[in-house]
Amino acid sequence: MVAFKNEKTGEYLSSISTSSTRQTSEAAAIQNGKAVDLKRYPLRETVKGADLSKDGLEVIIKELQCRGLLKTAVLAGTRQDRDFAEYLANFWANFEANS
């Protein structure tokens, strides 16, 4: 069980289960200290107003991959983060050097 702390009041909210069973009907967020049903809000609007961290983004990516909607993703600032034109130029330079 996990209980989240309301930063404004300092009080802990009702605890929730962290079991691996998905219960989408219970999907909720905390907004102004009150539980909000996320199904009422379009995902696009929720993401626009969200403060996304790298960890939060990785959770979203993994969920999209689990649902088969995304195969791979490259996070900005990682080793894989390269401009496509730069990648192609480097690829052909290595190809010609090894031919």
Order of alpha helices (4+ residues) and beta strands (2+ residues): beta-beta-alpha-alpha-alpha
